[in-house]
Amino acid sequence: MKKEKKERHFIEQPIFPGGDKAMTAFIYQHLRYPKPAVDSKIQGIVYLEYGIDYQGNVVETRIIQSLGHGCDEEAVRVVKMLKFEMGKYRGIKVIFHKKAKIQFQLPKPQKLSAPPPQGQLPLQMQYNYVPTPPKENQVTEEIAKQSEVYNYMISI
């Protein structure tokens, strides 16, 4: 006779739908780098603690380690968008506390390819010509046959 496994916790912890990887993807999908931080070239990590109510909503946040320049406010805004799945809480209204770290990293500048030397720029223009038939009473078979599309490409 096997003993039934007891639940690890009396009250189940809230889980983000899809797990931790989905939560990370959600955060970085909705995160917008604040303009003052971009202008000041600020990057780093914001550490924060947040509370989850019995319905799965984030109700309170607290910055543990600040980065400033609007990054803290943006981290709080994104964390408050999270919605968790709640397990069995047995009628008890508990607030769960979790910690998160959100990294702000400036995008790497893209290298621009050098333009071709002056004088070697190929210039191409393309025109499409579609002849339009005259008014209905003047349409003949000869004009109807000429309603083809002509393409012209000019290279200089």
MOHULIN-V448531 format. One record per backbone hydrogen bond with DSSP energy under -1.0 kcal/mol. NH is the residue of the N-H (numbers start at 1). CO is the residue of the C=O. Records with the same first field share a line. If there is no record, write none. Layout:
NH: CO ; CO
//
This chain:
12: 88
15: 85
19: 16
23: 19
24: 20
25: 21
26: 22
27: 23
28: 24
29: 25
30: 26
31: 27
38: 34
39: 35
40: 36
42: 37
44: 104
46: 102
47: 65
48: 100
49: 62
50: 98
51: 60
52: 96
53: 57
56: 53
59: 51
62: 49
64: 47
65: 47
71: 68
74: 70
75: 71
76: 72
77: 73
78: 74
79: 75
80: 76
82: 79
84: 56
85: 15
92: 89
94: 92
96: 52
98: 50
100: 48
102: 46
104: 44
120: 117
125: 154
127: 152
129: 150
138: 135
139: 136
144: 140
145: 141
147: 144
148: 146
150: 129
152: 127
154: 125
156: 123
//
